[in-house]
Amino acid sequence: MASSPPSQANQGTDFFQGAHNFSIENQCNVGEQTIVMKSRNLGLLDILNPIPDASYTRNRKTSPPDSSCLPGTRQDVLQKVTSWADSSVLSKNKGHVMWLYGYVGCGKSAIAQEVAEHYARKKRLAASFFFFRGSGDRSRTGRFAATIAHQLAGAIPSTSRFIETNVKAHAGLLEPRTSLSAQFQHLVYDPIKSAKWDLLGTNVLRGPYVIVIDGLDECEDRDEIASFIDQMLAFFKKNPRIPLRILITSRVEEHIRTRLDPSEVDLVNLVDHTTHDDIMTAFRGLFGLAAKHNRSIQCYGEWPSPDDLKKLVLHTGCSFIFMSTLAKFILDPSEDGLTPMDRLPLALDINPALDGMYGRTLSCAEHLPHFLDIIWTIALLRKPLSILALSDLLAIRIFEIVEVLVKLHAILQVPGDDTTPVTICHSSLHDFLTNPSRSGRYHAPAPHHRRLAYACLRILGPAHEDVRKRSHSPDSKGIHTQKYSTYTAADYAEFYWESHWRVFTRDIALDNKDMRRSETICLISYFRQTHSPYCELVFATYTLMNPEVLPPLEAIYPTGQHRADTDVHDNTLVEILKGNVPPFYSKIMIQAISIVRCRRPHYDGEELEDIWRNITPPLPDLSQYYPDLLAICVKKVFATIHLKYLTCNIAPFRSRTSLVWCLLSLPLFTVDIQHEPSGQHYWPLENQPSFEAGSSDALYQVMISFDTEEAFKPYRNAFIWSTYHTSHAKALIDIPGFANTPLLEMDHRSLKTRYKNILQLVYT
């Protein structure tokens, strides 16, 4: 699962002792650590793993913004930008950075697209990046620098070896958690400084290279963007003769505006360069093109009339996005039976603000089944999905989704097939739908994230395993290795279920125990439907395995080998259940419960036991799971165990935490189980014939024998030696009271203290 945190690290430092003449490529798991090792033969593309749909060459229909300058428009501002970009780096009147800014819909992305295409034709485009809110990697900075660096290496080949050298020299440079400043320094700025500009010959003589960065305000990592701007200006201040220009576009936001000093940056207010003549030219181009393909318009005669066209131009308020939306509303095919000529006067009645257009368009479809479910989902998705994926995710028939979408052409990019993502035309639609004061009855509420999380969990259940295997896209290896913009519902569910679930549960107050209790009951009831037959054992283990028996992790792991893991208890439970429940399912269930409970490491077993008793239809008595958990713990600690002999489990454990937790839980379950009736386990364990054949009392007696019988001492001693491998192990053999006090005579508190003392002696 893409967003899942790393599991508790093991000691895995001895796995490759003595090994030689071998290589590892791609990814493997050692212990609970994921190790990524790159082959020396991998190219720069594989190393950097750039975002493929971030540049000006992206498919704008599936990867917005879908903006471009219509022929004959924006000539004034384009001339201003190209004049700046073509100026010599020796000019004192021109800065290395230009900020093109303006309000929503004034055409910033269209100009950025035009500039990028212009300098690509001139072979002077170093790189381009188009941020877009709510589009996964293109709305964050995690792969921003690597994507710029990859394009830079292609445009200026002499930088490539410096980029590759820096990647190898700085471990973890490409990790998402590495700061954007560090990535840009080593992947972009240092290679640019080291490039052999004199070898580029005529290209440099033609003028500086250009980097285009559009929609800086669309990036969610505001602090990183602020640091990026500071670093960019500092770089050019120290290197004023570097033949490079950077064009950035954005709305006016404080974390951007306050860092762009007019003495260092060329500022262009796009509002001052948006004219009615540009809007008029754009309308004429669009209506003229439509007339070539629409017989109704051809037969109508001159249309629109000069007076109507002038009214339309004035109605836009010089907003290109509103102009584009009005044109789509008038010209795009629809099922309302109206011709473009009929819709033109309706367009003139629409509120010039985008909110009016959005409300008017949405009202055309709100009477249809599933309308709100569909439009809210599109608004809150972390990644655009196709019609087919939306159908799978929401369990709504394809034709019902299409019926809604075809009425929303004016504000959505609706593809002509079922497998291309449905995208919004402009990020302002997302802002509109998530602001209740603006969207009113169309507002996409935060609780809809619960609906999406549950939909994802359904797809991730055992009943859909075959569907997931068939529907996974070929490249769905992880959130950071996606090479295409198309996600199946299975991809989306795996990568984003947790994100939706956390957004929903975040709105539940920490002290609102009733709401968390109610949601826990709903969640377990849902898991019983979607994750049978594993749900009950997972919930029983979660309820009965007390994390408070564990000593601090520093006491379990030697100094220097402990790695912080906020989800160590959840990940350890997954490891303990492995063999009885596939980790793919147990991890999802345990993680979802922990998020809504805000539980770990605090133990809320009593409340969970009460929840267990109040779930409908009723769950089996919780006591029926004592033998199962005792058997699981014994299985983790010992290889085989019978009434007459015992074999210690000397195989290295993937996680010391799971071993310690099972070891400390053994006496507690042993004492609990003596009060329960003997019989078959409710949950049949595989590869445990001796457990299934015996009674709970027999298993209990084995544990007593292990602690008290002289004949079992060698096995007990071997267990201690093989498990801990420390110089303190021998001291355990002769601990006073370790072999002298039967478990029957000890209460829970004494048992807990006794086992904790043993571990503290070993690890301190």
N, C-alpha and C positions, 0 to 999 in steps of 0.2 A: 504494500500500500504506500502510495507515494509520499504522503505527508507524515508517515509514522516516524517517531523519533528512534534513535538507535537503542538497541537493547543494552543491558548491563554488560560491560566488557568482561571477558574472562582473562586468564593469564596468558593466553595464546602466544607466548614468546618462544616456546620451545618446539613449535610444530615443525619448523624447517631445519632443526639442528642436524648438521651433517649432510644436508641435501646439497647437490651441486648439479650443474648442467641441466637446468630445467627452466621453463619460463611460464608465466601466467599472463593471459590476456583477458581483457574486459573486466569481469567482476566475479568474485567468489566470496563465500562466507567462511570465515575462520572463527570458530567459537561463535560469539555473538557480535563480532565486528565484521563490517563489510569492508573489504579491501579492494580498491580499484587500482589495477596495475596496467599501465599502458605499454604496449609493445613498441620497440624501437622503430618498427616499420610503419607505425601509424602516421598518417599525414596530418597537416595542420588543421584541416577540416575536422578530423576525428578528435583531435586534442581539444580544440576550442569549442566544438559543439555549438555553433552559432544558431540563433533563431532564424529559421529560413524565411519567415513571412514578415520580417521587420523592415526590409529595405524598400526602395521605390519600385523594385521589380515585382513586389508581391502581387497576388491576385486580389485586387481591391474589392471584388464582389464578396469574397469570403473573409478577407482580412482588412476591415475598414481602418482608416477613413477612405471612402470611395470618392475622392475629390480630385478634380483636375480643372485647369483653366480652359474655358471654351475659347475657340479661336477669336482673336481680336479683342479679348478682354484683359484687364489688369496690366496693360502695357506700361503705365506710369510706374507702378511699384516694381514690376519686373526689371525695368530699366535701372531703377535705383539700386536694386539688389545686385544685378550683374555688374554695374559700374563699380560698386564696392568690392565685389569678389575679384574683379579683373585688375584692380589697382595694385601697384607695386608694394612690396612689403617695406620699401624704403620711404613710402609716403607717410608723413607725420600727421596727415589729416584723416587717415583711415585706420580704424582699429582692426584687430584680428577677429573680433566677435561682433555679430549683428544680431539684435533681438527684434524680431517682428512680432508685434503683439496686437491684440484686439479682442473684442467681445465674441461670444459664441456666434458662429455662422458668418463671420465676415470674410472667410476664405483663406485662413492661414494655411491649412493643410493643402489646399489646391495650389497655392503659390510655392510651398515647400516641394510638392511633387514636381511642379514645372521646373523649378530651379535644379532639382536633382537630375531630372531627365536632360536638361540643357547641358550640365557639366559632365554628365556621363557620355553624351555625344562628343564632347570636346576632349574626352579622356582625362578629365581633371577632377572627377568625383572620387574623393578618397573613401567616403562611406556615407551611408544614410540610415536613419533609424526613425521609425514612426511609432511613437507611443500611442496606446489606445486603452482607455479605461475598461476594466472588466474583461480583458482579453488574455489572461494568464501571464505568461512571461513578458509580454509587451506592455504590461502595466506595472512591472517591477524592475529593479535594477540588477537582479541576480545574474543575468546573461547579457546585459547591456554592453559592458566593456569587451567581452569576448566576441560579440557579434561585430562591433566596430573594428576590432583588431583583425578579424578574419577578412573583412572587406578591404581593410587597409593593406594587408599583405598581398591581396590580389591587385590592387591599384598601384601600389608602390612596392614592387617585389623585393627591393633591398631591405625592407623592414622585416621580412618574414623570418629570417634566421635569428634576428634579435628577439622577436616574439617567442619563437620556439625555445630559444635558450633561456629566456626568463621564466617560461612555464616550468621548465625542468629544474631551474635553480631555486624556485620559490615554492616549496611544498604547500599544497592547499590553496594556491592562488586562484584556481577556478571554482573553489567551493562557494556556494551562495552566501555563506556566512562571512566570507572575506569582504572587507570594506570596498566600496566602489572606488574610493581614492587610491587604494593600493593596486587594484586591478587596472585602473586607467594609467597609473604611473608606469607599471611594468609592461602592460600590453599595448599601450598607445603612445604615451609621451616619450618614454625612454627610447623605444624603437624609432620614433620620428626624429629624435635628436641624433640617433646613431646612423640614420639613413644616409647613403651616399648621394646627396642631392646633385652633385656635379655630374654624376653618371646618367642622370635622367634627361640631360640635353635639352632638346626642343620643348619637351613638356613643361619644364620649369620656365623657359623663356616665354611660353604662352601666357603664363600667369600662375598664381598660387593654386594649390589643390583646395577643394572645398569639402567640408563635412556638413551634412544637413541633418538636424535633429528637430523633429516636429512633435508638438504636443507635450512639451516638458511638464505642463500642469496636469497631464493625464496620468503621470506616474504616481503611484501610491506611496513610494518611499520618499517622502518630502525632505527628511533630514539628509538623506544620501544625495538628493538632487541639489540641495543647498551647498553641501560640501563639494560636489562636482563643479558647481559654478565657481566657487572660491579657488579651487585647484586649477581650473581652466584659465582663469585670469592671471593667477600667479605664474603659470607656465609661460604664457605669452609675454608677461612682464620681464621674465628672465631670459626669454629667447625671442626677442623682437624680430629677428630676421628669418625665422622659420617660415617657409613659403606655404602657409596653411591658413585658411579662413574657416570659421565655424558659424553657420547660420542656425539660430534656434528660434522656434516659434512657440508661443503659449498665450494663454489668457493672462491677465494681470493678477498675480497672486503674490502675497507678501513674501513667501520664502524664496521667490524668484526676483521680484522687483527690487527688494532691499539690497540685493547683492550685485546688481548690474549697474555699476557706476557709469553715468553718462560720459565721464572723462576717459573711460577705457573702452566703452562699448558704443557702437552705432545703434541708435534707437529708431525704429520705424513704427509709428502708430498707424495700423492698417485702416483705421476709421478715416484718417485723413486722405487715404488713397482709394476709397471705395466710392464710386460715382454712380449717378443714375444712368449715365451713358454706358457704363459697364453692364449694369443690370439690363438695360434695353438691348444691348448687343447679345447678351446671353439668351434672353427670351426669344429674340428673333431667330437665333440659331436653333433653339429647341423646337419652336413652332414650325420653322421651315423644314426641319428634318422629319417631324411628325407628319407634315402634309404630304411628303413623298410616299408614305406607307399607309395612309389612312384615306380611303375613298370618300368617307363622309366629309372630311375636311376639304378634299379636292372639289367635291360637288357644291360645297357651301359658298365658295367664292372667297373674297378677301376676308381673312380671319386670322387673328382678331383685328378688329378695326383699330385705326390709330388711336382713337379716344380710349378704347378698352385697354389697349396695350399701355398707354400712358398711365391709366389708373392702376394697372397691375404693378408697374414699376414703382409708382409712389407708394403703393400698398406694402411693398416689401420692406420699406424703411432702410434701404441699402443693405439688407442682409442677404448674402448669397445663399446661406442654408435655407432661409425662408423662401427665397426665389426658387431654389431647386425643389423644395417640398411642394410649393404651389404648382410648379410645372408638372410634377409627378401626379399630384391630385387631379389636375385637369386632363392630362394626356394618357396616363396609364390605363390599361383595360380594367374594367370592374364589372361586377354583376348587378349593378344598380339600374341598368337599362338606360343610363344617361350618356349622351354623346359629350365629347369635349366642349362643344358649344354650349350645352346645357350646364356643364359644371363650372364654366368660367365665371358667371355671375355669382355662383355659390362661393367660389374662391374669394371673390371680392368682399363677401360678408364675413369671412373668417377673421378672427382677431389677429392683427399683425404679429403679435407675440407668438413664439413657438408653442407656448402652452395651449393657445387657442386652436392651433392646427392639430396638436396631439389629441386634445379632447374631442374635436370634431371627427377626426379619423377613427378614434377608438369607439366612438358612439355608433359607428356603422356596423360594428361586429359584436357589440356587447350582448345582443339578444341570442347569440348562438351558444350551443352547449359547450361547456368547458372553457368559455372565453377567458375568465379571470385566471383559471388554473394555467392556461397557456401563456397569457401575456405576463403574469407575475413570474412565471418560470423563466421566460426569456429575459426579464429584467434582472433577476437575481442569480442567474447562472454564472459560474466562475469561468466558463469557457463556452463559446457558441456551439450549439448542437444542430445536427441536421433534423429534418422532419422525421426520418426513421428513428433516430436516436431519441427525439422527444417523445415519440409514440411508445418506444420501449420503456423509457424512464417513467412516464406518467401513466402508462397503461391506458392510453387513449388511442382510438383507431386513427390510422393515418388520414383517412378522408375527412374526419372531423377536425383534425389539426389544419389541414389544407383549407378547409372551408373558412376557418377563422383568419388564416394568414393572408389569403388572397384579397381580403377586404382591407388589409393594412399595408398595401404596397407603398403608400405614400410615406410611411415612416420606418418600414422594414425592408431589408434586402431579402426578398423571398426567392430562392433559387427555382429553377425549372425542373429540378429532380429531387429525389427524396434523400440523397446522400451528401449534398453540399450544405454546409452550415447556414442557418438563418442568422443574419446579423442585423443590428440596428444601424440606421443611416447615420446617426450622430449621437455622441455620448450624452447630449443634453436630454435625450429620451430617457436614459437611465436615471438622470437627475430628477426628471419630471415624475417618473413612476415611483421613486423612492422618497419623494417629499409629499407628505399628506396634505399640506396646505396648498400645494399646486395641483395635485392630481385628483384630490377628492375621492370619489368612489372607485377610481382606478388605482388607487395607491397600493403598491405591493408591500404588504406588512411583513415585519420581521418574522412572525410565526410561520410564514410560508416556508422559511428555511427548514422548519420541522417537517413539513410535507416533503420537501426535496430530500432531506436526510433519510426519512423512512423509505422513500422510493428507491434511494441508493442501496439501503440495507436489504430491501427485498431482492434486488438484483444480485447482491453479494451472498445470498443464502444458498444452501446446498441444492435446492430445487432448480436453481438456475445455473448450476455448474457447467452443464453441457452447452448452454446458450452462451455463457461467458467465453468458453474455449473457442466456440465458432465465431463469436462476434468481435473478439479482441482484434484491434487493428494490428498489422504486422509489426509496427514499431512501438507498441505500447509496453516498453520496458521500464518506464518510470517517467515521472513528471518532467525530469530534466533531459530526457533523451527523445522526446517526441519530435519527429521530423516533419510531420504534416499537421495541418490545422484541423483535420477531421477526427473527432473522437466518437467512438461508439458509446452507447449507454453504459456498457460494461467498463470501458476505460474511465468514463466520467465518474461512475459510482465509486470505483476503486480509488481514484485520485482525490475526490472532493467530498465524500460523504462526511468526513470528520469536520471539514470547514463549515458546512451547513449546520451540523449538529452543534458545534461550538457557538456559532452566531445565535442560534435559538436559545441554548441553555445559558448564555451570558446574560440574557434578560431576566432570568430567574434569580431573585435576590438570594444571596448566600444564606441568610437567616430564615428564608421561607421554606421551612422543612415540609410543610404540607404540600406545596407545589412540587418539590423534588420527590417526595414520596409518591404523589399521584403520577408524575411522569415516569418514575421508575417502574411502577406497576404497569403502565401502558407499554413501556419499552419491553419488559419481560414478556408480557402477553403477546406483543408483536413478534418477538424472537421465537416464541413457541410455534408461531405459524410459519416463519420464514427460515428458521435455523434448526428445525427438527432433523435428527434426533439428538442434537448436541446441547441444546439450550439448557436443559435441566441440570445436567452434570456441571456445566460451566457456572451456572448461577449458584449451585450448591457449593462448589469449590470456592467461589468468590465470597460466599457468605461465611463459610466455616474456617477457611484458612486465615488465621489472625496474623496480620503483618506486624503487630506489636511484639510478637515473640522474637523477632529478629533483632540482633544487636546492631549497632551502627555499622555501616558498610566498611568504615575504616578498620573495624575489628575483624572483618571477614577477609579483606584483601590486604596483602602486604603493602607497605608504603610505596607509592609511585605506581601501583598497578590498579588503583581504584579510579574509575572514570565516572564523573557525575552523570546521573541519569534520573530525570524527574519522574519517569514512569517505571522505575526499577521493579516495583511490586507487581504492576500489571504484566510486565514482560516476563517476570519470573513465574507468574501463574500460567502464562502461555507455555513456558518451558516445562512446568510440572505436568500439565495436561497433555503434552505431546505424547503421542502413542495411543491416546484414547480419544482425543479431539484434534483434527487437523489444525495446525496453528493459524491458517488463513481465517478460519471461522472463530476460534477462541479469541484471537487478538481483537477482532472487530467487536465481539460481544463484550469482552472485558473492558476495552477502551471506552465503548459507548456508555456502559454503566458507570465507570469511574468519572467520566466527564459530567454526567448529570448528578452524581452523588457528591462531587468535590471531595472524594473520600480519602485517597491515599495520602500519607501513611496512617491516617487516623482510622481506627477500627469502629465500624458501626454495625457489627454483627447482630446485636440484639434487635435493632430496628429492621435490618434486612430479614431476620427470621420472622418478624411480625409481618413484613411485606409478603414473604413467602406464603404465609398462612392465609393471606387475603387476596391472592390472585385467583381469578375465575377464568375457566374452570379450575377446581382445586388441584394443586400440585401434590405429589406423593409426600408422605411424612418425611421431614428433613432427616430424621434419624436413620432412614433407610440408606442414606449415603455415607454414614460413618464407616462401614466396612470397605466401601469403595475408596474413600479417601485414605484410609489406613493402608489399603493394598497399594494404592498409587505411591504413597510415601515410602513404603517398604521397598517397592520395586525400584524407586529412585536411589535408595541407599544400598540395597543388596541385589546381587545377581540372581540367586535362588535362595529359597528358605523353606525348609520342611521341619517336621517335628524332630527328626533325628540328625539332621545335618544342616550346615549353613555355609554358603559360599559368599564371600564378600565381593561387592562390586568395585573392582579396582580400576575400571575404565575411567579415563579422565572425564570429568564433568564439564559440560559446555558452560555451565554457570555455577560458580560456588554458591551464589545466593540461593539457587533452587535446592542444592544439596543441604545447606544449612537450614533452610526453612523446613524441608521435609524431616530432617533429623530432629529439630526442635518440636515439630508437630507430632512426632510418633508417640511420645508418652501421653500427650493430651488426648489423642484419638484412642490410644490403648485403654486409658482409664474410662473414657466415655463409652467405649463399645461394650464393656463388661456389663453395663446396665441395659443393653439392648438385646432383644431376642435373637437367637442364632437363626441362620437360614441363608438362602441364596441371595446374592447381591442383586439389588434392583438394576444396577448397571453392569452387564457382563463385561469383564475385562479380558482382553485377548492375551494369549500366551501366559496365562496364570492358572494352570490346571490345579495346582495345589491349593490356591486360594478358593477357587470355586468349589472344589471338592470338600474342603474343610469348613469348619464353623468359625464364627467370629470368636468364640471362646478358645478354639485351638490356636488361632492366630495370636490372640492375646497371650496365651501361655508361651508361645514361641518368644515373644518379646520379653516376658518375665525370665525365661530360661537364658536368653542372651545376656541379661543383666545379672543373673544370680548363679547359674550353673558353672561349676569349675570346668567342665568339659568344653564349654563354649569360649573360655578365655582366649585360646589361640586365635579363634575367629574374630573375637572382639579386638584383640591386639592388632591383628592383621588389618582389620578395618581402619583402625586409628592411623596406623603407619601409612597405609596406601592412600588414604584420603587426604591427609594433611601434609605429609612430606616436610615436616619441620623438626628442628632440633628439640622442640618442646614435647614432641609426641610421646616419647618414652615416659615422661612424667605423668601422663594420663593413666598409664596402666596401673599405677599404685596410688591413685588419688583416694584418700580416705573416704569411705562411704560410697564410692562409685560402684563397687561390687558387693557391698554388704547390706544395703537397704533395699528390700524388694519394692518394686513399683506399686504393689498393692497397698503398701503402707504409706504411700506418699500422696499428698493432695496436689491439685493442679499448680498452685503457687510454688510449692517445693520443687516439683518437676521442672517448671519453667526456670527457676533460679539455678537449679543444678545444671541443666544443659547450657545455660548462658555462661555459668562459671567455667565450664569445660572449654567453651569456645574462646572466652577471654584469655584463658591460660595459653591456649594454642597461638592466638594471633597477636598477643601483646608482648 
